[in-house]
């Protein structure tokens, strides 16, 4: 009875506030209570759960609504998926982890499991043209002609691509082309090549690289064939799948960051990039005046097309060699390379290279170097028209995170 009276009271207040043009945020706050029935929850039980460090799905729903200041669509479903994912990954369902996940989802997709891409058809047309421009005329083949001819001139791949609105739409067309024109045995034999040729490489509500999800599954001892990779892709387009692999990437590695913004930067630039960028900053301050390396968090060279690229000498490694010689550090080239190969691990911090550079910096500068800094990287993507940076990305996510963390407990 009391709950119903509260409901009627809130509904009356909302009506009056709308009539008298009350501030939008205040109206939303009360309306969200009515629409989502937050006041029907057992508040004492929820407070007890939160005091133990774990949030209920309904509590997570409330954080989403408060953080986004809007109804994101099936907010409770998102809350349930975030909570169940943290449980599956053996991570605390506390405010810090929950708000971290909420902030990244909000930034990457505005809580859409399969987000649409602005001007996708225009991007695809440009990509087809770029491919055709690289094909010698002597071959007598053009990708655009092929796409317009098959599977039939009346219902062709090119027309389907023009109608595509999401990454999944494009992905499914690519798969159809492969299955229509390749023998099943060939598909099986060329699985890595076919997957690498699929340019839809980051997907879902948290925009996770498909290659990362494949790696997660194969580290469990599962060698995935093409059908299983496509099943994995389908799962990543679902609400739960996108949340699962995004949370896995964001939270399932240890780091000594004192601020969550560094983890957000890592989500964008690669694990431990913020820690590694700090080491690059040390190198820059120890190099002769006028010499400088990028503070991008990559200590070694990396290429998707060359697994051996890390064995080549990177710009950072070359600069570190010069610093080693300049200050007579007890490191040789072999030791340096061996240590740098651990750049994506927490164990890198226990290497002679890491410890020596930080000790040398402290001895010369009279202070400790920061453990982490946000990497300096320009981001280029067909999905966005403006130039972004990792600093911009991490800063935006961190603003959402702080807004979520500041929501008052009830």
ABEGO torsion letter per residue (X at the ends): XAAAAAAAAAAAAAAAAAAAGBBAAAAAAAAAAAAAGAAABBAAAAAAAAAAGBBBAAAAAAAAAAAAGBBAEGAAAAAAAAAAAAAAAGBBBBAAAAAAAAAAAAAAAGGBABBBBBGAAAAAAAAAAAAAAABBAAAGBBAAAAAAAOABAABBAAAAAAABABAAAAAAAAAAAAAAABBAAAAAAAAAAAAAABABABBEAAGBBAAAAAAAAAAAGBBBBAAAAAAAAAAAABAAAAAAAAAAAAAABBBABABAAAAAAAAAAEBGAAAAAAAAAAAAAABBBGBBBBBAGBABBBBAABAAAAABBBAAAAAAAAAAAAAGBBBBAAAAAAAAAAAABAAAAABAAAAAAAAAAAAAAGBBBBABBBBBBBBBBAABABBBBAAAAAAAAAAAAAAAAABBBX
